[in-house]
Amino acid sequence: MVASGGSRFHVAVAGPADRLAPLVVLLHGFPQFWWAWRHQIPALAEAGYRVAAMDVRGSGASDKPPGGYDVLARARDVAGVVRSLGRERAVLVGHGTGGILAWGVAALHPRVVAGVAALGAPHPARVVVPGRAALTPLALRHLAFYQLPTMPERALTGGYLVARVLAHGAAVPFAPDDVTRYRDVMRIPFAAHSAMEALRWSVRSAPRASGRRLRAAVRRPLAIPALQIHGSADGLVRPEIADLDAARLVRDFRYDVVPGVGHFLPEEAPEEVSEILVNWLRPVADRHALWGA
């Protein structure tokens, strides 16, 4: 359990504890928790990185306060966790909503971030490009449903919505035991409401000051290296246009598409994703050899 901003966060750690070992923080997406990275944690640790897979605010074993589910507050959480782990900088690797959060931390707390890898997560400068949405119609329908009061929470705790989201996003089916595990974690008291509040903020923030502040921050160019990975069969994000904003805003940018894979890349293509991450991290680590010093 790691403290940040008055809350406690559950973090699964692996790899060398040496302060010279670069820190990589893994941020899960919806409707998951740190366990979504179970395949990448040992691969990154064996490659020499200190790995910290975090349960973000409101999920898993982390605290579930009544508020603070906007990207600005959750970005402060992540920056504080990096410092509580004894480091000044880290590479952030996020999937889905965790990828959007990783982009936000890089924009709002640039001194803490040495690089960003976003899986199934387009850059949030614009979710909509002229005449075309980066999210699929199915994902937009999900977001519309999440705006309703109480009904999405009941669907999550009942287990129906977890299975539906995993099935709609994935091209490679989840094992029944894995679906059950994610259902069980959503039944932890206040976890379902916390997850929904974060997704509601993503829509309702548009006219608010917090939303305007975030949009202004993410539209600034990024000097750090960034990687985007998408599955060619993603049911929630359109890979053919997902890279448009990052390609414009990130000087050192790489975009990979994994064929035949859906939205949940860390679990649908664990070996391919681990290999891409390790290969991308090597030059990033060389450039920032003393992240934690």
KAKABEL-V342768 format. One record per backbone hydrogen bond with DSSP energy under -1.0 kcal/mol. CO is the residue of the C=O (numbers start at 1). NH is the residue of the N-H. Records with the same first field share a line. If there is no record, write none. Layout:
CO=NH, NH
//
This chain:
2=9
4=7
7=4
8=63
9=2
10=55
12=53
14=51
18=21
22=50
23=91
24=52
25=93
26=54
27=95
29=32
33=36
34=37
35=38
37=41
40=44
41=45
42=46
43=47
44=49
45=48
50=24
51=14
52=26
53=12
56=59
59=62
63=58
70=74
71=75
72=76
73=77
74=78
75=79
76=80
77=81
78=82
79=83
80=84
81=85
82=87
83=86
90=114
91=25
92=117
93=27
94=119
95=98
96=100
97=101
98=102
99=103
100=104
101=105
102=106
103=107
104=108
105=109
109=112
112=90
115=92
116=227
117=94
118=229
119=96
127=134
129=132
132=129
134=238
136=140
137=141
138=142
139=143
140=144
141=145
142=146
145=148
149=151
150=154
151=155
152=156
153=157
154=158
155=161
156=159
159=163
160=164
161=165
162=166
163=167
164=168
165=169
166=170
169=235, 263
175=179
176=180
177=181
178=182
179=183
180=184
181=185
182=186
185=188
188=191
190=194
191=195
192=196
193=197
194=198
195=199
196=200
197=201
198=202
200=203, 204
201=205
203=206
205=208
208=212
209=213
210=214
211=215
212=216
213=217
214=218
215=219
217=220
222=251
225=116
226=254
227=118
228=256
229=120
230=258
231=234
236=136
238=241
241=244
243=247
244=248
245=249
246=250
249=222
252=226
254=228
256=230
258=232, 261
261=233
263=265
264=267, 268
265=269
269=273
270=274
271=275
272=276
273=277
274=278
275=279
276=280
277=281
278=282
281=285
282=286
283=287
284=288
288=291
290=293
//
